[in-house]
Amino acid sequence: MKKYILTFIALATLWSCQTDEQYEDLNKDPKNPTDVAADFLFTSATKDLSRQMASPNVNLNIFRFVAQYWTSTTYLDEPNYDLTNRGIPQNHWNRLYRWVIFNLEDAKTKVQEDETLSEGERTARIAQIEVLEVYTWQVLVDTFGDIPYSEALGGADNISPAYDDAATIYEDLISRIGAASGNLSAGQGFAGADILYGGDMAKWEKFANSVQLRLAMQISDVNPSLAKTTAEDAYTDGVFASNADNATLEFQSAPPNTNPLWEDLVQSGRSDYVSANTAVDILNELEDPRRSAYLDDNLSSGEYIGGTYGGSNSFQNYTHVGDAFREPTHPGILMDYAEVRFLLADAAQNDFSVGGTAEEHYEAAITASMEYWDIPEGEIEDYLASGDVAYDGSEEQFATQFWLAMYDNPFQGWNVWRRFDAPSFNLPEDTGNEVPLRYTYPVNEQNLNNANWSAASDAIGGDDQQTPLFWDEE
């Protein structure tokens, strides 16, 4: 298991920041160093990105609610899609911009200025940074739509950045990820600071190509020609080939480096979440063997019963979240092999040349998901042969299986539902509000960047949760 000790790196960083000027040191805040090493920044950004995407904390993101895998017991604002009460868009925006992208950009600058590195090492490390940046930019676009991009990193020199067109950002991200993939083999990148792959650059190349594939398929309905060339190039260059390639962060057993799922499900001592009937009903209907992993067998009846989505639920009377998600070391998924094979199945259905048929990729995707959750081979074979799962080429079947596989990567589960309008989701019982198609912009943008916020809102068709993103065609 990959380990990382941020405290040690932080202390080493602080030590390196000292000077011979003892009186100058008296004016420095040792807890907030002004010069932080690239290694620390890279590690910190990776950790913060992984935590944000995995967290179920209602103050940070509600992807597990929006994707209708979970629902709540008492506090109903979030599963009824009240994004503003807790400032969820603001917190998601801040963490990805400030904690991830800005730290990665700072790391990039320090790598460029580091004269102890060879040119190859410098190129490879910047490429690793680029992969994580592209990943994060795509999440921001897929959350909000048009966002500050080309002017976003101006700092104090531009505190009111203009918003860029989301489709144009995608085109640039495709260009950037292609360049990054080609540069990862230039030399040794981050090693000890790399908490995803431990400096394995071959796996970074697969990760980069897989992110490129994700970008391609997200725009396949609106820009099929670009999607085709981008997806085929990604496949040719080499995407994930097994679960061993997964981009996952191995959390630790003790704070502060535990999985945020454990923090909210166990450490908090609260009983706020139960499995949603949306997910449980589909899993039950299909007799899906992943029930034993996704769900807890806490009901004396031995049944799995999902809580009413968006309504009041008794914690004792409904199925809880599975044991694996209550472990502090449970990995955080950025991207996995199952997603890649579903994307390849989607590409094959669009007649892209990505090796194999749509059916072959579809079955491999389900198999990859089940193997990740340690489902026995015989149960996998029986499941693939069952009537509602055996490949029939329908979009409903494909999307349902893709969505089920993304259970622990809920942002992508939400993406699947938005792209395919499947599976069927419930309207929350308390309000009947429609499932969000995007997050609304943070309130700070309205207050502090009003002119650009207003222009962006007009450009996308209104700053509303029901405004579809550019790739979300009916």
N, C-alpha and C positions, 0 to 999 in steps of 0.2 A: 504493500500500500504506500502510495506517495505521501510524504510528510512535509509539513512546512511549519516553521517556527517564526512567526512574524515578530515576536518580541525580540528575539536575538538579532534579526535583521535591523529592526528599528534601533536597538542599542548601538549596533555597529555603525549605522548611519549617523546617529547623533555624535558618536566618537569621532567620525571622520570629518564632522563639521566644525570641530574645535580649531582655534587659531592660537598663535603665541601671544595675542593681545589679551591679557587677562582682564583688563578693565572693559574692553569691548564685549567680552563674554558675559559680563554682568548684565548687559542690556539685552541678552538673548533669552528667549523662552525655550527651555530645554524640551518642553512637551510639544512644541510646534516648530520644528527646524525649518529654516528658510531654504536650505539646500539639501535635497533628498536624492539618494542614489537611484540610478535608473532601475537597478535590480529590485529595490524595494517598491518603487512606483509600479513596476510591471506586476509584481506579486500582488500588491494591494488592489490594483485595478481588476485583476483576474478574480480575486476573492470577492470583491464587491459586486462585480457583474454576476458571478455565480450565486451569491447570496440573494441578490435582488430577483433573479429569475426563479429561485427556488422558494422564496419566502411566502408564507401564507398570511403574513401579518396584514391586518385590514388597513393599517395606516400606510402601507407601502405599495401593495398591489393586490388585486382581487382576481387574478387570473383563474384560480381554482374554482371561484364562484362563477365568473363569466363563462368559463368552459363547462360549467354545470357538472363538475365531478364531485364537488362538496356543496353543502349548504350549512346554515348556522342553526343554533338552537334558540337563542333569545334575541340577539341584536340583529335586526333584519335590514338595516340600511344597505349594507354592502351586497347581499344576494338579491336585493331589489334595485341594484345599480345606482345607488346614490354615491356618486364619485366625489362630490364636493364637500360633504360634511366633514370628512377627515383630511381633505386636501390630497387625495390619492394621486391625481395627475401631477400635482406640484412635486410630491415626494418622488414619484417615479422619474420624472423629468430631471430633478436635481441629482438624483443618484447616478443616473446614466451620463448626464453631461458633466457634472462636477467630479464625481468619485471615480468614474471610469474614463471617459474620453479625455478630460483635461489632464488626468494623471498619465494616461498613455501618451498624450502629446508632449508632456513634460519629459517623460522617459525617452521619447524619440529625440528630443533636443539634446538630452544628456548623452545618448548613444552617439549622436552625430559629432559631439564635441570631445568624445573620449579618445584621446590619442594613443591609449594603451591597446586599443582594439585594432585588429587587422581590418582591411577593407571588407573582406569576406564576412568576418564576424559582425561588423557594423551593418552590412547589408542584410544579413540573416536576421539580426535582432529587430531591425526596423520592419522587416517583413512580418515577423511574429506580432509586433505591435499593430501593424496594419490589419492582420486577420481579425484580431479582437476588436479593433475600431470598426471595421466594416460590419462585423456581427452586431455591434452595439448600435450603429447608425441604422441598420435595417430594423432592429427592434423599435427604435424611436419612430421611424417612418411608419411602420406597421401599427404602431399604437396611436399616433396623432394625425398622420397625413403629411402635409407640407410642414416643414420645420426649419429653423435656422440651421444652415449647413455651411455654405461658403463663407459666411461672415460670423459663424458661431464662436470661433476661437480667438476673437480679437481682444478678449479681456477688457481691461479698463480703456483701451483705445476705441472700443466700439461696444457700448453697453446697450445699444438698441439695434441688434442685428436684424437684417431683413430675412424673410423666410424664402426658402427655395422650393420649387415645384417638386413634388414627391417623385414623379416619374423621371425627372431629370436627375435627381439624386440617385435613383436606382441605376441609371445608366452609368453614372460615375462610379458607384460602388462595384458594379460588374467589372469596370476597367481596373479599378484598384485591386480587387481580389485576384484578378488574373495576373497582374504584375507581381503581387505579393507571393503568389504561388510559385512563380518562376524564380523568385529571389531567395526562397527558403533554403535552397541547396548551396548557396554561395559560401557558407561557412557554418561554424558552430554558433548557434543562437544562445539565448538565455538557457542555462542548464539548472543550477540549483534554485534559481528564482522562478523556474517554470513549474508551476504546481498542477498543470494539466498533463504534460507529457514528459517531464523531467529532461528536457533537452533533446528528445527524439524528433529530429527534423523531418524524417520520413512520415511520421504521424502528423506533424504539422502540415505537411503538404496535402495529405488526405483530408485533413480538417478544412484547409483553405478551399480545396476543390469541392468539398461537400457543401460549404457555405455558398460557393458559386452556383452549385446545383439548386440550392434553396432559393437563391435570388432569381434564377432562371424560371423556375416553375411558378413562382409567385406572380410573375407577369405573363404567364403563358396565354391567358385569355385576352390580354390587351395588346401585347406585342409579341405575337407568336414567332416572328422571324428572329428577333433578338433572343427570345427564350430558347429557340431551337439550337442556334449556334453556341450559345452560352452553356446550355445543358450538355450538348455533345462534346464540347471542349472539356468540360469538367469531368465527364465520364472517361474520356480518352486519357486525360492526365492522371486519373486515379482517385476515386472517392473511397469512403469507408468500405472495407471488405469483410469486416466481422465486428462483433461487439468489443473485441480487443482494441479497436480504433476509436471507440467512443470518446467524445470530449466531455469528460466528467471530472468534477472536483471531489476528491476524497476528503471529507471533513474529518475532524478529530473527535476524540471521546470526551474532551473537557473544554469548557469555555476558555477563551472567546472564539474558538475555531470550530464550533459544532454546527451541524446543519440547522438552519433557522426553523425547519419543520419541527425538530425536537424542542426548540426553544418555545414555540407557541403551543405545541401539543402536550408536552411533558413538563418542561421546566417551569412554565407559567402556572401549572396547577389548575388550569381552567378547563372547562368542558364546553367549548364554544362551537365545535365543528362535528358534523356527522356526514356520512356519505349521502350524496343527493340521490333522490329517486330517479332522476334522469339517467345517471350512470348505472345505478344498481338494477333498474328494470331492464335495461338493454343487456347487461351482463347476465342476468338471470334468464332472460329469454333465449340467449344464445348458449346457455350453460357453459359460459366462458371459464376455463380453468384458471384464468388470472384472478378470479374472485378471491382465491386463497391468499393472493399477494396484495391486491388492492384493498381488500376489505377485511375487517376483523370479524371473527366468529364469536361475537359477544352476546348474541341472543340465545336464551335457553332453548328456544325452539329449533336451533340449528339452521334457521333461515337467514337470508340476507334481505333486509327491509330498509330501503332508502328513505331518508327524511324528506318531507314535502318541500320541494324547492321554493325558497323565498317565503316560507311560512314558519310559524313557531313550531319547534320540535323538542320533544323530551330526549335528553341525552341517553337515558336508560332504555328507551323503547326503540331505538333505531340503530342501524349498523354503524359501527365506528370505522375510523380509518385503519388500514392494515398495520400490523406490527412493524413492518420494515420502515414505515415513515415516522415511527416513534423512536428510532435509533439515532443517537447523536452523530454517528459516523456515516449515516445514509448518504450516498453520493448525490451531488447536485448535477443535473444533466443540462449541458448546453446544446448538445446535438448527439444523436445516437444512430447506430446502424439501421435500426428499424425505420426511422424517419427517412434515411437515405434510400432504402429500398422502396418505400412508398413513393418517394419522389421519382425514382426511376420507373416505377410502374405507371405513374401519371405521365411521365415523358413518353413511355412506350405507347400508351393509349393515344398520345398525340402524334404518333408515328415518328418520333425522334429516334435516332440511331444510338441506343444506349445499351446494346447487348441484351439478348433475351426478350421474351415476350412480356406483355403486361401481366399475364397470369403468373409467369415464373417469378417476376419481381414481387407481385402481391403476396404470393405464398411465402417467399423468402422473407418478406417484411414481417408477416405475422409470426413466422418461425423465430426471427431475430428477437422480436418482442418477448415471446414466451420463453425463449432460452435465457434472456436477460433476467427473467423472474423465476428461473429454475423450474419451469414446467417440464415434466417427464416427456420424453420423445413420443411415447405411445399416445399420450393425451393430445399432443400437438397434431399428430397424424389424424386422430379421430376428429378433432376440431376442424381441420382443413377440409375433411371429407363431409362434414355435416351440411345439411340442406341450405341453411341460411348463410353459410360461410363459403362453401365451395364456389369458386370464382364464376360469376355470371356476367361480368363486364358492366354492371350497373353502377352509376355514380353514387347512389344511396349506399350500396354495399361497401364500395371502396371507401367512401368518406367515413362510414361508421367504424370500419376496422382501423383506418388511419387515426381517427379520433380516440378510439380505445387504446391504441398503442402509445398515444401521447399523454396518458394519464398523469405521468410524473414530469411532463414537460408542458404545463398547462397553457403557456402562451401559444405554443404551436397547436395545441388542441383548439384554442379559440380561432387561430388562423385557418385551420381545416374547416371549421363550421362556417366561417365567413366566406371562404372560397367556394365551397360546395353546397352551402345552404342545407347541410345534412351533418349528422342525423337530426331528427326532430327534437328541438329543445322545448322545455316547459316555460310558460310565462310565470314569473314569481307570484306566489299566491297572495302575498300581502298587497301588491300594487298592480299587478298585471303589466308592468313595464316591459317594453320590448328589449331584447338582448342588445347591448351596445355594439355598434359597428366600429366604434373608435372611442378613445378617451377624448374628452374635451380638453382644450388647452388650459394650462395652469393659470390661476387667477393673477399671479404676478405678471404674466405676459400682458394681460389686459390693463393692469395698473402701471407697469413700468415700460412697456414696449407697445403702447396702444396702437400707434399708427400701423406698425408692421403686423401686429396681431389682427387688426381689423382688415387689412389687405389680404392676409392669408385666409381669414375666415370667409371672406367674400369669394376668394379663388377656389376654395374647396366646396362651396355651396352651403356654408353656414357652420359655425362652431357648435355642433350639435352631436349628441351620441348616435343619432340615426343617419348621419352623413356618411355614405360609404367612401372607402378609400379608392384610389384610382384603379387598383387592380381588382376591386370587388364588384364584378359585373353580375347583374341579375341573370 
